[in-house]
Amino acid sequence: MNDKLTHIFAMQNALDRRITQERGIEKTVDEWVIGITLAMESEIDEIRREVNWKWWKNPKPIDGDALKGEVIDMWHFLVSLSDKVGLTAEDVYAIYLEKNAENHARQDGTSAKEGYAI
């Protein structure tokens, strides 16, 4: 799994380099974070448009392929954002493991973080 995530990071890094070089884009970390998170908000809206969230409308069949495509678009931006803030695939994996364990501890009531006691 980690090799696949590393491959995704490498592919996204190559795409991002291509885009910034070919388009002459130079941004600060702050500008990248703002731009990428705005793009992610747009992708979230596109994901939401693929499902029946409007209770006042008749439901439509969900296009599973389109929905998956929008989720993958979100992954593109998430990986770009991770790279821009200095997270490698290995960092994401390691920090995810730690945070996942903490989230389970919170649900178990064993977290040292305040507000999660059962």
C-alpha positions in Angstrom: 0.0 0.0 0.0 2.7 2.5 0.9 4.4 1.9 -2.4 1.2 2.8 -4.2 0.8 5.9 -2.1 4.4 6.8 -2.8 3.7 6.3 -6.5 0.7 8.6 -6.3 2.7 11.3 -4.6 5.4 11.0 -7.3 2.9 11.2 -10.1 1.2 14.3 -8.6 4.5 16.0 -8.0 5.4 15.5 -11.6 2.0 16.9 -12.7 2.3 19.9 -10.4 5.9 20.6 -11.6 4.7 20.4 -15.2 1.8 22.8 -14.6 3.9 25.3 -12.6 6.7 25.3 -15.2 4.6 25.4 -18.3 2.4 28.1 -16.9 5.1 30.1 -15.1 3.4 29.8 -11.7 5.2 31.0 -8.6 3.4 31.0 -5.3 4.3 31.1 -1.6 3.2 28.3 0.7 0.4 30.5 2.0 -0.8 31.1 -1.6 -0.7 27.4 -2.4 -2.6 26.5 0.7 -5.3 29.0 -0.1 -5.5 28.1 -3.7 -5.5 24.4 -3.2 -8.1 24.5 -0.4 -10.4 26.6 -2.6 -10.0 24.1 -5.4 -10.8 21.3 -2.8 -14.0 23.2 -1.8 -15.0 23.3 -5.4 -14.4 19.6 -5.8 -16.5 18.9 -2.7 -19.3 20.7 -4.3 -18.9 18.6 -7.5 -18.9 15.5 -5.4 -22.1 16.6 -3.6 -23.8 17.3 -7.0 -23.3 13.6 -7.9 -25.6 12.5 -5.0 -29.2 13.2 -3.9 -28.7 15.7 -1.1 -31.5 18.0 -2.2 -34.5 16.7 -0.2 -36.8 19.0 -2.2 -36.1 17.3 -5.5 -36.9 13.9 -6.9 -33.9 11.6 -6.6 -31.9 10.7 -9.6 -29.8 7.6 -10.3 -26.3 8.1 -9.0 -23.6 7.8 -11.6 -21.0 5.8 -9.6 -18.2 6.4 -12.2 -18.7 10.2 -12.1 -18.8 10.2 -8.3 -15.6 8.2 -8.1 -14.0 10.5 -10.7 -14.8 13.5 -8.5 -13.4 11.8 -5.4 -10.2 11.2 -7.4 -10.0 14.8 -8.4 -10.2 15.6 -4.6 -7.3 13.2 -4.1 -5.2 15.1 -6.7 -5.6 18.3 -4.7 -5.1 16.6 -1.3 -1.8 15.1 -2.5 -0.8 18.5 -3.9 -1.6 20.1 -0.6 0.3 17.5 1.3 3.3 18.0 -0.8 3.2 21.8 -0.5 3.1 21.6 3.3 6.0 19.2 3.3 4.3 15.8 3.9 5.7 12.8 2.0 3.7 9.6 1.4 5.7 8.1 4.2 4.8 11.0 6.5 1.1 10.7 5.6 1.2 7.0 6.4 3.0 7.3 9.7 0.9 10.3 10.9 -2.3 8.7 9.7 -1.5 5.6 11.8 -0.9 7.8 14.9 -4.0 9.8 14.4 -6.1 6.8 13.7 -5.0 5.2 16.9 -5.8 8.4 18.8 -9.2 8.6 17.2 -10.0 5.1 18.3 -8.7 6.0 21.8 -11.1 9.0 21.8 -14.0 6.7 21.0 -12.9 4.2 23.6 -12.7 7.0 26.2 -9.0 6.3 26.8 -7.6 9.4 25.1 -5.6 11.9 27.2 -7.4 14.6 25.1 -10.1 16.4 27.1 -13.7 15.8 26.3 -13.6 12.2 25.2 -14.1 10.4 28.5 -17.0 7.8 28.4 
